[in-house]
């Protein structure tokens, strides 16, 4: 789930998984500037604590170092997905490699950040973009699901109408048979009525 927008300013909630204290300080500084859309920023140091936080709270994005005590960030991503956490995942890594990038995108990582000397400065833009893209995709999925439900209801209605029309046709055919059994003097008027009914089908 995602946090709601308040007025014109979005209010984002982010879970940060980072075990280095100085990096935590830099990230906190970057995400808590005046006018920042990041209303809630929670920090954890390991995967176990991250899983507990993610189950208890709703976050708009997860910012995770790939090297955390006990596991890798990419492995934590799999655990979070298995736990039903669907928030977009931004991976931080001290050294980028083609193999890591391939692994990251195969696991549906939304973006990744190289932890160079000024990495923390780009985090607000990266996280904001990732969250907005995720929200847009969620809205698109919701609209598609709503459209599919509407189409299903229309199909059911059309099927019901077709069935009713078929039943009416059967009744009209039975009426024609019954009319043929009547004396000739009464047939024309009744036949005209039945013809009018048939024209409506």
Secondary structure, 3 states (H helix, E strand, C coil): CCCCCECCECCEEEEEECCCHHHHHHHHHHHCCCCCCEEEEEEECEHHHHHHHHHHCCCCEEEEECEEECEEHHHHHHHHHHCCCCCEEEEEECCCCHHHHHHHHHCCCCEEEECCCCHHHHHHHHHHHHHHHHHHHHHHHHHHHHHHHHHHHHHHHHHHHHHHHHHHHHHHHHHHHHHHCCCHHHHHHHHHHHHHHHHCC
